[in-house]
Amino acid sequence: MAFIQRTGQDTVLRSEKLPAIAIQIDPEFKYVGSTSFILYEIAGVEQHHFVVADAERRVLRQLWFQCEGYLANNTRTYNYSGMDRLSLNGFDFLQDAHPINIEEAYQARPTSDFAHVVDFLRDKGYLVAGDILFHRMVWLDADLRNELMIIYSEVLDHAGYHPSDLTEDGPAAAEWAAVSQALRERSLSSFKIL
């Protein structure tokens, strides 16, 4: 189980196992809280949420940390293909980035971990809607039965794109490499593994 430790201006998310890790959060992000649930009756999930919001409480940037592990009622393993490798202070992650529309993603999978995030933040009074870019980083244990996901997201409207613009056949497809690289840089500057 992960827990939050605050000292002065520093906020650190700590986990004692799977993995044992300490992650310092950029002080611009506000800790909103945590939630735990069983996902699809096969995995236990613990989420921690940090946001940067405007005066109307619209989420502009978000960090979502998810510790997840398959339950004893199954023999499943995690399998992420087509993702790039990323090493952060001795931890090996897989990573990808995508543009999405929150409402479309929610409607397509209303019981997903993403839907839990949306519901949690809305219940806390935040406006979570529209188009976003997200950068997902996934650490897996040796047995591929437990994972830590770090997901950074930010609103897309300031960039002047719609998610479909950045798809393989979209009018701005050629710009995706630069857009996603800049996204990853902002993502990685929002936290630090200690």
C-alpha positions as CSV (number, residue, x, y, z in Angstrom):
1,M,0.0,0.0,0.0
2,A,1.3,3.4,-0.9
3,F,1.0,6.5,1.3
4,I,1.6,10.2,1.1
5,Q,4.3,11.9,3.2
6,R,4.4,15.7,3.4
7,T,7.4,17.6,4.7
8,G,7.4,21.4,4.2
9,Q,6.8,22.1,0.5
10,D,7.6,18.5,-0.5
11,T,5.0,15.9,-1.2
12,V,6.2,12.3,-1.6
13,L,4.3,9.2,-2.5
14,R,5.9,6.2,-0.9
15,S,5.2,2.5,-1.5
16,E,6.8,-0.2,0.6
17,K,6.5,-3.0,-2.0
18,L,5.7,-3.8,-5.6
19,P,7.6,-1.7,-6.0
20,A,9.4,-0.2,-3.0
21,I,9.6,3.4,-4.3
22,A,9.5,7.0,-3.3
23,I,8.2,9.6,-5.8
24,Q,8.5,13.4,-5.1
25,I,5.6,15.4,-6.7
26,D,6.0,18.8,-8.2
27,P,4.6,21.3,-5.6
28,E,2.3,22.8,-8.3
29,F,0.2,19.7,-8.1
30,K,-2.4,19.4,-5.3
31,Y,-3.1,16.0,-3.7
32,V,-6.8,15.3,-4.1
33,G,-6.8,11.9,-2.4
34,S,-6.8,8.2,-3.0
35,T,-9.3,5.4,-3.8
36,S,-9.1,1.6,-3.8
37,F,-11.4,-0.8,-5.7
38,I,-11.5,-4.2,-7.5
39,L,-11.2,-3.8,-11.2
40,Y,-13.2,-6.2,-13.4
41,E,-13.3,-8.7,-10.5
42,I,-9.7,-9.8,-11.3
43,A,-7.4,-7.1,-10.0
44,G,-7.0,-4.9,-6.9
45,V,-6.3,-1.2,-7.6
46,E,-5.1,1.7,-5.4
47,Q,-5.0,5.1,-7.0
48,H,-3.5,8.4,-5.8
49,H,-4.5,11.7,-7.6
50,F,-2.8,15.0,-8.0
51,V,-4.1,17.9,-10.0
52,V,-3.4,21.4,-11.3
53,A,-6.8,23.1,-11.7
54,D,-7.9,26.6,-12.7
55,A,-10.2,28.9,-10.7
56,E,-13.3,27.1,-12.0
57,R,-11.7,23.7,-10.8
58,R,-11.2,22.5,-14.3
59,V,-8.4,20.0,-14.3
60,L,-5.6,21.3,-16.5
61,R,-2.9,18.8,-15.6
62,Q,-3.0,15.6,-13.6
63,L,-0.8,12.9,-12.1
64,W,-2.4,9.6,-11.4
65,F,-0.5,6.9,-9.7
66,Q,-2.0,3.4,-9.8
67,C,-0.7,0.3,-7.9
68,E,-2.5,-2.7,-9.3
69,G,-2.2,-6.4,-8.9
70,Y,-4.1,-9.5,-10.1
71,L,-6.1,-11.3,-7.5
72,A,-5.5,-14.9,-6.4
73,N,-8.7,-15.9,-8.3
74,N,-6.8,-15.9,-11.7
75,T,-3.5,-16.6,-13.3
76,R,-3.4,-13.6,-15.6
77,T,-0.2,-11.6,-16.3
78,Y,0.3,-8.1,-17.6
79,N,1.4,-7.8,-21.2
80,Y,2.2,-4.4,-22.8
81,S,3.4,-4.6,-26.3
82,G,4.5,-1.8,-28.6
83,M,5.6,0.5,-25.8
84,D,9.0,2.2,-25.5
85,R,11.4,1.6,-22.6
86,L,12.2,4.2,-20.1
87,S,14.6,4.0,-17.1
88,L,14.0,6.3,-14.2
89,N,16.5,6.3,-11.3
90,G,17.0,2.5,-11.6
91,F,13.4,1.6,-12.3
92,D,12.5,0.2,-15.7
93,F,9.2,1.4,-17.2
94,L,7.4,0.9,-20.4
95,Q,5.8,4.1,-21.8
96,D,3.4,5.4,-24.4
97,A,1.5,8.6,-25.1
98,H,-1.9,9.3,-26.7
99,P,-4.5,12.0,-27.3
100,I,-8.0,11.1,-26.1
101,N,-11.4,12.6,-25.5
102,I,-12.5,12.0,-21.9
103,E,-16.2,11.6,-22.7
104,E,-15.6,9.1,-25.5
105,A,-13.1,7.1,-23.4
106,Y,-15.5,7.1,-20.5
107,Q,-18.5,5.9,-22.6
108,A,-16.4,3.2,-24.3
109,R,-15.3,1.7,-20.9
110,P,-17.5,3.0,-18.1
111,T,-16.1,0.5,-15.5
112,S,-12.4,1.0,-16.4
113,D,-9.7,2.4,-14.1
114,F,-9.9,5.6,-16.2
115,A,-13.6,5.9,-15.5
116,H,-12.9,5.5,-11.8
117,V,-10.4,8.4,-12.0
118,V,-13.0,10.6,-13.8
119,D,-15.7,9.7,-11.2
120,F,-13.4,10.3,-8.3
121,L,-12.3,13.7,-9.4
122,R,-15.9,14.8,-10.3
123,D,-17.0,13.6,-6.9
124,K,-14.4,15.9,-5.4
125,G,-15.9,18.9,-7.4
126,Y,-13.4,19.0,-10.3
127,L,-14.4,19.5,-13.9
128,V,-12.9,16.7,-16.0
129,A,-14.0,16.9,-19.6
130,G,-12.8,17.5,-23.2
131,D,-9.6,16.4,-25.0
132,I,-6.4,15.5,-23.2
133,L,-2.9,14.2,-24.0
134,F,-1.7,11.5,-21.7
135,H,1.7,9.9,-21.0
136,R,1.6,6.5,-19.4
137,M,4.5,4.8,-17.7
138,V,4.2,1.2,-16.5
139,W,6.5,-0.7,-14.1
140,L,6.0,-4.4,-13.9
141,D,7.2,-6.9,-11.3
142,A,9.2,-10.0,-12.3
143,D,6.1,-12.2,-12.3
144,L,4.1,-9.7,-14.4
145,R,1.3,-9.9,-11.9
146,N,1.7,-6.4,-10.3
147,E,2.2,-3.0,-11.8
148,L,2.7,0.6,-11.0
149,M,1.3,3.0,-13.5
150,I,2.2,6.7,-13.5
151,I,-0.1,8.6,-15.8
152,Y,0.4,12.3,-16.6
153,S,-2.3,14.1,-18.5
154,E,-3.0,17.7,-19.6
155,V,-5.7,19.5,-21.5
156,L,-5.2,19.5,-25.3
157,D,-7.2,22.6,-26.2
158,H,-4.4,24.9,-25.5
159,A,-2.3,23.2,-28.2
160,G,-5.0,23.8,-30.8
161,Y,-5.5,20.2,-31.7
162,H,-8.4,17.7,-31.6
163,P,-7.4,14.0,-30.8
164,S,-8.3,12.9,-34.3
165,D,-5.8,15.5,-35.7
166,L,-2.9,13.6,-34.2
167,T,-3.9,10.1,-35.3
168,E,-2.0,8.3,-38.0
169,D,-4.3,9.6,-40.7
170,G,-5.1,13.0,-39.1
171,P,-4.1,16.3,-40.6
172,A,-1.5,16.9,-37.9
173,A,-0.1,13.4,-37.9
174,A,3.4,14.6,-38.9
175,E,3.5,16.8,-35.8
176,W,2.7,14.0,-33.3
177,A,6.4,13.1,-32.7
178,A,7.2,16.6,-31.6
179,V,3.9,17.0,-29.6
180,S,4.4,13.7,-27.8
181,Q,8.1,14.4,-27.1
182,A,7.2,17.7,-25.5
183,L,4.4,16.0,-23.5
184,R,6.8,13.4,-22.2
185,E,9.3,16.2,-21.1
186,R,6.5,18.0,-19.2
187,S,5.4,14.7,-17.7
188,L,8.8,13.8,-16.5
189,S,9.3,17.2,-14.9
190,S,6.2,16.8,-12.8
191,F,7.6,14.1,-10.5
192,K,11.0,12.7,-9.5
193,I,11.8,9.1,-8.3
194,L,14.0,9.4,-5.2
